[in-house]
Amino acid sequence: MLTPPAGPGACPHDGTTCLGWGDTSLVYEDDGWQGTGGRTHALVLGVGKYAESRPRRGTPRKPFETLPGAARAAHRFASYLRQEFREPEGRSLATLRLMLSPLKRECADLRSPNHRPATMSEVTRALQDWADDCNTNDQNLAILYIAGHGVALDKAVSMVFLADELELGSNYDGAINLSLVQENMGGCAAKDNIFVYDCCALSGGDVPDVTGAAGRAINKFPPGGKGRANLIAISAARVGTETFAMDERGTLLSWGLLGAHTDRMSEDALLRIAGDIISDGGNKRFGITNERLSEELSPKLKSLLSSVKRSDDGYEAAVAGLYKNIAIPDPTPEFEVVLREVLADRTPPVKVVFQGVGATQSVVVDDGFDGKEVRLPAGVYSPYVESTEGHRIYSDEQLHLVKRQEVAMPS
């Protein structure tokens, strides 16, 4: 992951100068009865500060660059899960584990009770605890988010380095084997997985001199259960490429997914606007979908790079997997509709009614005219007009509003 020049010193990895460290990686736990519908279990990691290698015989090992923004990105993603994530099946958040190794100057902004440093011993335990929680119900949703330095040893093995990797040896003792975690989670009872890999996928020769391919993962689950039904993996970079840390903005991927605001989702957030109309219990609602996110992710991130004058023509993000409906934004995002042919053969004033279908609320425009811009919540509408000439239905087709559109009223 590329980054601006490093800032001042870093927080010690034991967390002694960071407020809010506790005895567990859990920052949120809802002990409410799970029932048959399942719950959401999340693990979020952000590694911004890496320890230097311990003195050894021979040439000192090349250190990792700091990543100003990686811990911020993870912290903000955790906040999004706590405060704004709305899951289409209504699976509420049951547990959230947060592991951060920030720069010292980031500590004051990242005060979360109980988060722990993103080191090998801490993460190994939290990773397994998270997987075991996910396994408690076959309707559960598992969410994993990781920001930090990453490497792809080949197309089948991807790693992300933890804060103390260079203190532990030269065979990936301080790295998470993302590929193996993803593979072993296939045997977990949780039927749905959302994994966000906010890290580079560089080749082994582009990272400090570590060798081997062990890495930390989770235990395999006993065979015979239902296992995973759906997986979506959102990757900041394709194999062989790098991504970007953006300091106070977090990371490029988190900026694209969550928008420009640091305290809440904003209108430019992909997880608010990259959606389609989906079926929700017989109703039609706006939801973020795999297909739309996949279509819009790389162009969005390239545009953000261009806005900070850090263009990279070869940069690509990736979305892969089968999980269709990722999230339902709340409140529902609004899109702009431009009216045309409203006054054709009609005497003003003309009322335009966007009749809501299913869960969509109706919207009335009392004085419609050609070119008028109307902001409507995303949804499904059957528009019609009312004037002295009578009541005319727009058409038998419904308006599936997921972006700016021009709507012609019938003559």
Buried (B, 14 or more C-beta within 10 A) or exposed (E): BBBBEBBEEBBBBEBEEBEBBEEBBBBBBEEEEBEEEBBBBBBBBBBBBBBEBEEEEEEEBEEBBBBBBBBBBBBBBBBBBBEBBEBBBEBBBBBBBBBBBBBBBBBEEBEBEBBBBBBBBBBBBBBBBBBBBBBBBBBBBBBBBBBBBBBBBEEEBBBBBBBBBBBBBBEBBBBBBBBBBBBBBEBBBBBBBBBBBBBBBBBBEEBBEBEEBEBBBBEEBEEEEEBBBBBBBBBBBBBBBBBBBBBEBBBBBBBBBBBEEBEEBEEBBBBBBBBBBBEBEEEBBBBBBBEBBBEBBBEBBBEBBEEEEBEBEEBBBBBEBEBBBBBBBEEBBBBEBBBBBBBEEBEEEBBBBBBBBBBBEEBEBEEBBEEBEBEBBBBBBBBBBBBEEEEBEBEEEBBBBBEEEEBBBEE
